[in-house]
Amino acid sequence: MPPQNSGYAEALETSQKANITPGLELSKRIRAMSRGQLFDHISALVDRIYGEPLKPLQMQTVINLVHRQHTFVLAGTGFGKTRIAEVYWHLFPASKKPVILVLNPLDTLGDNQVAEKKAAKIKAVNLTKMNMTVKIEKEVIQGKYGFVYLVSHLVLLLRLGGIKYLP
């Protein structure tokens, strides 16, 4: 537990306030829906895009995200955590899509997920130490990609300043 005087509580409060007033929001119509209405709306969307229903925990998680509730899913490989992010992404209008950041333990997992996104017509990039260039960084910042996959050790290198851009 961090010391009380470290500013941890203040940073957490600031983060929570920022979460309440986002820069990117779902449409008012979707945000105003009840849980039941969202269930019906999301079910229709998922049926149209994927042709198979969400699992109950996937549906509950997407609804919680729509209602801006802090959400954490811990589930094994093959559960469908990626589907949660995809469905949430699809709820946004085409002109205001968010960028979903996904942390992966291995580069190859990101490569596989990028291929899946391309098949679903969603722009994605797997950021690795080898392709992390100024050009790619600018494209990510400009929102060119709907999904950005990062290897967890790359995040650590970025925080420590251990990555230098190649010319």
C-alpha positions in Angstrom: 0.0 0.0 0.0 1.5 3.4 -1.0 2.2 5.9 1.8 -0.6 8.4 2.5 1.5 11.4 1.6 2.6 10.1 -1.8 -0.2 11.8 -3.7 -1.6 8.4 -4.6 -5.1 9.2 -3.3 -5.1 12.6 -5.1 -4.0 10.9 -8.4 -6.7 8.3 -8.0 -9.4 10.9 -7.4 -8.2 12.9 -10.4 -8.3 9.8 -12.5 -11.9 9.0 -11.4 -13.0 12.6 -12.1 -11.5 12.3 -15.6 -13.4 9.1 -16.1 -16.7 10.9 -15.4 -16.0 13.6 -18.0 -14.6 11.8 -21.0 -13.4 13.4 -24.2 -15.1 10.6 -26.3 -18.6 9.4 -25.5 -21.1 7.0 -26.9 -24.2 8.6 -28.3 -26.7 10.0 -25.8 -29.3 7.6 -27.1 -27.1 4.6 -26.2 -26.0 6.1 -22.8 -29.7 6.7 -21.9 -30.7 3.1 -22.4 -31.6 0.9 -19.4 -29.8 -2.4 -18.9 -32.7 -4.2 -20.6 -32.7 -1.9 -23.6 -28.9 -2.2 -23.9 -29.2 -6.0 -23.7 -31.6 -6.0 -26.6 -29.6 -3.4 -28.6 -26.2 -5.2 -28.0 -27.8 -8.6 -28.8 -29.1 -7.3 -32.2 -25.7 -5.7 -33.0 -23.8 -8.9 -32.0 -26.2 -11.1 -34.0 -25.7 -8.9 -37.1 -21.9 -8.8 -36.8 -20.9 -12.1 -35.3 -23.9 -14.4 -35.7 -23.6 -15.8 -32.2 -24.7 -14.4 -28.9 -22.4 -13.1 -26.2 -21.8 -15.1 -23.0 -23.6 -13.6 -20.0 -20.4 -12.2 -18.5 -19.4 -10.6 -21.8 -22.8 -8.9 -22.1 -22.7 -7.7 -18.5 -19.2 -6.3 -19.0 -20.2 -4.4 -22.2 -23.2 -3.0 -20.4 -21.0 -1.9 -17.4 -18.6 -0.2 -19.9 -21.5 1.7 -21.5 -22.6 2.9 -18.0 -19.0 4.0 -17.3 -18.5 1.6 -14.4 -14.9 0.6 -13.6 -14.6 -2.9 -15.1 -12.0 -5.6 -14.8 -12.3 -9.1 -16.4 -10.0 -11.9 -15.4 -10.7 -14.9 -17.6 -8.7 -17.7 -19.2 -7.6 -18.0 -22.8 -10.5 -18.6 -25.2 -13.1 -17.0 -23.0 -13.7 -14.1 -25.4 -12.2 -11.0 -23.6 -11.4 -9.5 -27.0 -15.0 -9.8 -28.1 -16.0 -7.5 -25.2 -13.7 -4.8 -26.5 -14.8 -5.3 -30.1 -18.5 -5.0 -29.2 -17.9 -1.9 -27.1 -15.9 -0.4 -30.0 -18.8 -1.2 -32.4 -21.2 0.8 -30.2 -19.5 4.1 -31.1 -20.5 6.0 -34.3 -18.2 5.5 -37.3 -17.0 9.2 -37.0 -16.0 8.9 -33.3 -14.4 5.5 -32.7 -12.2 5.1 -29.6 -8.7 3.6 -29.6 -8.6 0.3 -27.6 -5.2 -0.4 -26.0 -4.6 -4.1 -25.4 -1.6 -5.4 -23.4 -0.2 -8.8 -24.5 2.5 -11.0 -22.9 3.9 -12.0 -26.3 4.5 -10.2 -29.7 3.0 -13.1 -31.6 -0.4 -12.8 -29.8 -0.6 -9.3 -31.0 0.2 -10.4 -34.6 -2.7 -13.0 -34.4 -5.1 -10.4 -33.0 -4.2 -7.8 -35.6 -4.9 -10.4 -38.3 -8.3 -11.1 -36.7 -9.2 -7.4 -36.6 -8.2 -6.9 -40.3 -10.5 -9.8 -41.2 -13.3 -8.0 -39.2 -12.4 -4.7 -41.1 -11.1 -3.0 -37.9 -7.7 -1.2 -38.3 -5.2 -2.5 -35.8 -1.5 -2.4 -35.1 0.8 -4.6 -33.0 3.4 -2.3 -31.5 6.7 -4.0 -31.0 10.2 -2.8 -30.3 11.0 -3.4 -34.0 8.1 -1.4 -35.5 7.8 1.4 -32.9 8.7 4.4 -35.1 7.7 8.0 -35.1 5.4 7.4 -38.0 3.5 4.6 -36.3 3.4 6.7 -33.1 1.8 9.6 -35.0 -0.7 7.3 -36.6 -1.7 5.9 -33.2 -2.1 9.4 -31.8 -4.2 10.5 -34.8 -6.5 7.6 -34.2 -5.8 5.7 -37.3 -6.1 2.3 -35.5 -9.1 1.1 -33.5 -7.0 -1.5 -31.6 -3.4 -1.0 -30.5 -1.6 -4.1 -29.2 1.4 -3.6 -26.9 3.7 -6.1 -25.4 3.9 -5.6 -21.7 7.7 -5.4 -21.6 7.5 -2.6 -24.2 5.3 -0.5 -21.8 8.1 -0.9 -19.2 10.7 0.2 -21.7 8.6 3.2 -22.7 8.3 4.2 -19.1 12.0 3.9 -18.5 12.9 5.7 -21.6 14.7 2.6 -23.0 13.4 2.9 -26.5 15.0 5.2 -29.0 13.5 5.8 -32.4 15.4 4.7 -35.4 16.0 7.3 -38.2 
